[in-house]
Amino acid sequence: LAAAGTPAVAPRWTGGGNRATAAAYAVVSAAGDTLATVTVNQTANGGRWQQLGRWSFPAGWNRVALLRRAPSGAVVVADAVRVR
């Protein structure tokens, strides 16, 4: 972010029956602090933006990362993350 702010963070994924029911997104500040870890059910709501929440981010390179953990036979899917 060019300036500090509190934007909405929303990921998007493609739907599918083999998706993880608890896909975890880590929200990390530019200082390297984990602000939150949010889980979503990727078997539902595919193809639409799903709001994770709002966090106070400092200016700089903040991150939202989809963790690759899933039970055997399930997958996590990263399509895009929107911050606005």
C-alpha positions as CSV (number, residue, x, y, z in Angstrom):
1,L,0.0,0.0,0.0
2,A,1.2,3.5,-0.8
3,A,-0.3,4.8,2.5
4,A,-1.6,3.1,5.7
5,G,-5.2,2.1,5.5
6,T,-7.9,-0.3,6.5
7,P,-9.0,-1.9,3.2
8,A,-11.4,-4.9,2.7
9,V,-9.6,-8.1,1.7
10,A,-11.5,-10.5,-0.5
11,P,-10.3,-13.7,-2.2
12,R,-11.8,-15.5,-5.1
13,W,-11.6,-19.2,-6.0
14,T,-13.1,-21.6,-8.5
15,G,-15.7,-23.9,-7.2
16,G,-15.3,-27.7,-7.0
17,G,-16.3,-30.7,-4.9
18,N,-12.7,-31.6,-4.1
19,R,-11.9,-28.2,-2.4
20,A,-10.9,-27.9,1.2
21,T,-13.6,-27.0,3.7
22,A,-11.2,-25.0,5.8
23,A,-8.7,-23.2,3.5
24,A,-6.6,-20.9,5.6
25,Y,-5.6,-17.4,4.5
26,A,-2.8,-15.6,6.5
27,V,-3.0,-11.8,6.6
28,V,0.5,-10.4,7.2
29,S,1.5,-6.7,7.7
30,A,4.5,-5.1,6.0
31,A,6.3,-5.4,9.4
32,G,5.9,-9.2,9.2
33,D,3.2,-9.4,11.9
34,T,0.4,-12.0,11.3
35,L,-2.7,-9.9,11.8
36,A,-5.1,-12.8,11.3
37,T,-5.6,-16.3,9.9
38,V,-9.0,-16.8,8.4
39,T,-10.5,-20.1,7.2
40,V,-13.1,-20.4,4.5
41,N,-15.0,-23.2,3.0
42,Q,-13.9,-23.5,-0.6
43,T,-16.5,-26.0,-1.5
44,A,-19.0,-23.1,-1.5
45,N,-19.3,-19.7,-3.2
46,G,-16.8,-20.4,-6.0
47,G,-16.4,-17.8,-8.7
48,R,-17.3,-14.8,-6.4
49,W,-15.4,-12.4,-4.2
50,Q,-15.7,-13.4,-0.6
51,Q,-14.8,-10.8,2.0
52,L,-12.3,-12.1,4.7
53,G,-12.4,-8.9,6.7
54,R,-10.7,-5.5,7.2
55,W,-7.4,-4.9,8.9
56,S,-5.3,-1.8,9.6
57,F,-2.3,-2.1,7.3
58,P,0.8,0.1,7.4
59,A,2.2,1.5,4.2
60,G,4.4,-1.0,2.4
61,W,4.4,-4.6,1.1
62,N,1.6,-6.3,3.1
63,R,0.6,-9.9,2.2
64,V,-2.4,-12.2,2.1
65,A,-1.3,-15.8,1.6
66,L,-3.3,-18.9,1.1
67,L,-1.8,-21.7,3.1
68,R,-1.4,-24.9,1.2
69,R,-2.7,-27.3,4.0
70,A,-5.6,-29.5,3.2
71,P,-6.8,-32.9,4.3
72,S,-5.9,-35.9,2.1
73,G,-8.1,-35.8,-1.0
74,A,-8.9,-32.1,-0.8
75,V,-7.2,-29.1,-2.5
76,V,-6.9,-25.4,-1.8
77,V,-7.3,-23.1,-4.8
78,A,-5.8,-19.6,-5.2
79,D,-7.4,-17.6,-8.0
80,A,-7.0,-13.9,-6.8
81,V,-7.2,-11.6,-3.8
82,R,-8.7,-8.2,-4.0
83,V,-7.8,-5.4,-1.6
84,R,-9.7,-2.2,-1.7
